Amino acid sequence: IMPDPEFKFTADDLDLAKREVEYFFAEMLKANRPMTDFINPDFTFTTHAFAEKIYQIEGDKKIKGAATKFQKITLARDGRYGGLLGMSAVMTTTANGVDTQPVLRGVWVLENIIGMPVPPPPEDVPALTPDTRGAKTPRDILAAHTKKKACMSCHRKIDPLGFVLENLDPVGRWRDKWPESEAIIDASATLQDGTKVTDVIGLKRWIVTNIDLFSRCLAVKLIIYATGREPSYIEVKEIEDLVKSNRENEHGFQDLFVDLILSKTFRSK
């Protein structure tokens, strides 16, 4: 969805955001970079003008034409921006053009980063219409809407991951306050294993520490794309072994990609 004009995000910006993801993925594959760079890299691809506008990174204004040249740009590791959880395209895709969507973002992270998709809600769960008077932030509103046990089981997994990304607005620009109430954003969360994080930087660190979760998620999706079917239990075990070997041998994404092509799962499709 094209973001609201208030974000000053043009059609050209949207195109740059898409290209950033494509070039980033290509670099990860061709340069055989470690899987952790998907989450916490020291580079991205865009223009200095876009990097300054969205990622608050100042470019070199001394070089003529540098601001609008699409190129590889250096980022600081362990920062707010960069990687799949700090890209404008991902934040724009998981918003509605007007505001962020914590539930949508949480589901996206579970399905595409951690590899723990959420089942659809049961058919017998009625539409929720609780009293949300006094709710001033998305966190307050969701707390009011998820008091019922039928909702809590899934939202307990979804909502924390969505809240962690709330500092990133609908186009991926950092913000410190909720737009409506002007209240300070509380992006803290407790993850499923009990780990407490305060913002997206903490979430990135947690995923890097548990990188096999992401590697397995990506590997399974690649196999599904390549074979046109869901892998069996035995095939998933083979994929997990490849992921573990990749990490233990400090190999890169290209190595994992080739291992998947040579796997029994792919060759017996």
C-alpha positions in Angstrom: 0.0 0.0 0.0 1.4 3.4 -0.9 2.1 5.2 2.4 0.2 8.3 3.3 1.6 11.6 2.0 2.5 12.6 5.5 5.4 10.2 5.4 6.8 11.9 2.3 7.5 8.5 0.8 7.3 8.7 -3.0 6.8 6.1 -5.7 10.5 6.3 -6.4 11.2 5.6 -2.7 9.0 2.6 -2.9 10.9 1.3 -5.9 14.2 1.9 -4.1 12.9 0.0 -1.1 12.1 -3.0 -3.3 15.5 -2.9 -5.0 17.3 -2.8 -1.7 15.8 -6.2 -0.7 16.7 -7.7 -4.1 20.3 -6.5 -4.2 20.8 -7.4 -0.5 19.6 -11.0 -1.2 21.9 -11.2 -4.3 24.9 -10.0 -2.3 24.2 -12.6 0.5 24.2 -15.4 -2.1 27.0 -14.3 -4.4 29.4 -13.3 -1.7 28.6 -16.3 0.4 28.0 -14.2 3.5 27.2 -15.7 6.9 23.6 -16.4 7.7 23.8 -13.9 10.6 24.2 -11.1 8.0 20.6 -11.5 7.0 19.7 -10.2 10.5 22.7 -8.0 11.5 24.7 -6.9 8.5 27.2 -4.1 8.0 25.9 -3.1 4.6 22.8 -2.5 2.5 22.1 -1.3 -1.1 20.3 2.0 -1.8 21.1 5.6 -2.5 22.7 8.0 0.0 19.6 10.2 -0.4 17.3 7.4 0.6 19.6 6.3 3.4 19.6 9.8 4.8 15.9 10.3 4.4 14.8 6.9 5.9 17.8 5.5 7.8 19.2 8.8 9.1 22.6 8.0 7.6 24.4 11.0 6.1 26.0 10.6 2.8 29.0 12.2 1.2 27.7 15.4 -0.3 31.1 16.3 -1.7 30.9 13.8 -4.5 28.7 14.9 -7.4 25.8 12.6 -8.1 26.6 10.4 -5.1 23.3 11.2 -3.4 21.2 9.5 -6.1 23.5 6.7 -7.1 22.2 3.3 -6.2 25.2 1.6 -4.4 26.4 -0.5 -1.6 26.3 1.5 1.6 28.1 0.7 4.9 26.1 0.3 8.0 27.1 0.0 11.7 26.4 -3.5 13.1 24.1 -3.8 16.1 22.2 -0.8 14.9 18.5 0.1 14.3 18.7 -0.3 10.6 19.9 -3.0 8.2 18.9 -6.6 7.7 15.5 -8.1 7.2 14.3 -6.5 10.5 15.5 -3.0 9.6 14.6 -2.6 6.0 12.1 0.0 4.7 10.4 -2.5 2.3 9.7 -5.0 5.1 8.3 -2.3 7.4 6.2 -0.9 4.6 4.8 -4.3 3.7 3.8 -5.0 7.3 2.0 -1.7 7.7 -1.3 -0.3 6.3 0.1 2.9 4.7 -1.2 5.0 7.6 0.1 3.3 10.8 2.0 0.3 11.9 0.4 -3.1 12.4 1.9 -4.9 15.5 -0.1 -8.1 14.9 0.8 -8.2 11.2 4.4 -7.6 11.9 4.5 -10.2 14.7 2.9 -12.8 12.4 5.4 -11.9 9.6 8.4 -12.4 12.0 7.0 -15.7 13.2 6.4 -17.0 9.7 9.4 -15.6 7.8 12.2 -15.1 10.4 11.7 -17.6 13.2 9.8 -20.2 11.3 6.9 -20.7 13.7 3.7 -19.9 11.8 0.6 -19.1 13.7 -2.5 -21.3 13.1 -5.6 -19.6 11.9 -8.1 -18.6 14.7 -10.7 -21.3 15.5 -14.0 -20.8 13.7 -16.0 -20.7 16.9 -14.1 -17.6 18.2 -16.5 -14.7 18.0 -15.6 -11.2 17.0 -14.2 -9.4 19.9 -15.8 -6.1 21.0 -14.3 -5.4 24.5 -14.3 -2.0 26.0 -11.2 -0.2 24.9 -11.9 3.2 26.5 -8.7 4.6 28.0 -6.5 2.7 25.5 -4.0 5.2 24.2 -1.4 3.0 22.4 -1.5 -0.1 20.2 -0.2 -2.0 23.2 -3.1 -0.8 25.3 -5.6 -1.6 22.6 -4.3 -5.1 22.0 -4.3 -5.8 25.7 -7.9 -4.9 25.9 -8.8 -7.0 22.8 -6.9 -10.1 23.9 -8.2 -10.7 27.4 -10.1 -13.8 26.4 -8.2 -17.1 26.7 -9.1 -18.1 23.1 -7.1 -15.1 21.9 -4.3 -15.1 24.4 -2.7 -18.4 23.3 -1.7 -17.0 19.9 -1.3 -13.3 20.8 1.1 -14.2 23.5 3.5 -15.3 20.7 2.5 -12.6 18.1 2.2 -9.4 20.0 5.7 -9.1 21.6 7.4 -9.5 18.2 5.1 -6.8 16.8 5.7 -4.4 19.7 9.5 -4.8 19.4 9.3 -3.2 15.9 7.0 -0.3 16.9 9.9 2.2 16.9 10.0 1.7 13.1 7.1 3.7 11.5 5.1 2.6 8.4 8.0 3.3 6.1 10.8 2.1 8.4 11.9 5.4 9.8 12.8 5.5 13.5 10.3 7.2 15.9 10.3 7.5 19.7 6.6 8.4 20.3 3.2 7.0 19.3 1.8 9.3 16.6 -1.7 9.7 18.2 -1.0 10.0 21.9 2.5 11.3 21.8 3.3 8.8 24.5 6.8 7.3 24.6 6.9 4.1 22.7 7.4 1.0 24.9 9.1 -1.5 22.5 10.1 -3.9 25.2 9.0 -7.5 25.1 9.5 -10.9 26.6 10.3 -13.6 24.0 9.0 -17.1 24.1 12.1 -18.5 25.9 11.9 -15.8 28.6 14.5 -13.5 27.1 13.7 -9.8 27.7 14.5 -7.3 24.9 13.9 -3.5 24.9 13.7 -2.9 21.1 14.5 -4.2 17.7 18.3 -4.2 18.4 17.7 -6.7 21.2 15.5 -8.9 19.0 18.2 -8.9 16.3 20.8 -10.0 18.8 18.5 -12.8 20.0 18.0 -14.1 16.5 21.7 -14.0 15.8 22.3 -16.0 18.9 19.6 -18.5 17.7 20.4 -18.2 14.0 19.5 -21.8 13.3 15.9 -20.8 13.7 16.1 -18.4 10.8 18.4 -20.6 8.7 16.0 -23.5 9.0 13.0 -21.2 8.2 14.7 -19.9 5.0 16.0 -23.3 4.0 12.5 -24.9 4.3 11.0 -22.1 2.2 13.7 -22.5 -0.5 12.9 -26.3 -0.6 9.2 -25.6 -0.8 9.8 -23.1 -3.7 12.1 -25.6 -5.5 10.0 -28.7 -5.1 6.5 -27.3 -5.1 5.6 -29.2 -1.9 6.0 -29.2 1.8 8.9 -31.4 3.0 8.2 -34.5 5.1 9.3 -35.0 8.7 12.4 -36.9 7.5 13.2 -34.3 4.9 12.9 -31.5 7.5 15.4 -33.4 9.7 17.8 -33.5 6.7 17.4 -29.8 6.3 18.0 -29.2 10.0 21.2 -31.2 9.8 22.4 -29.1 6.9 21.6 -25.9 8.8 23.5 -27.2 11.9 26.5 -28.2 9.8 26.5 -24.8 8.0 26.8 -23.0 11.4 29.3 -25.3 12.9 31.6 -25.0 9.9 31.1 -21.3 9.7 29.9 -21.5 6.1 27.8 -19.0 4.3 24.5 -18.7 2.6 25.8 -19.9 -0.8 27.2 -23.0 0.9 23.8 -23.7 2.4 22.1 -23.1 -0.9 24.3 -25.6 -2.7 23.9 -28.1 0.1 20.1 -27.9 -0.3 20.4 -28.5 -4.1 22.6 -31.6 -3.4 20.3 -32.9 -0.7 18.1 -36.0 -1.0 15.1 -33.9 -0.4 15.7 -31.8 -3.6 17.0 -34.6 -5.8 14.1 -36.9 -5.0 11.4 -34.3 -5.6 
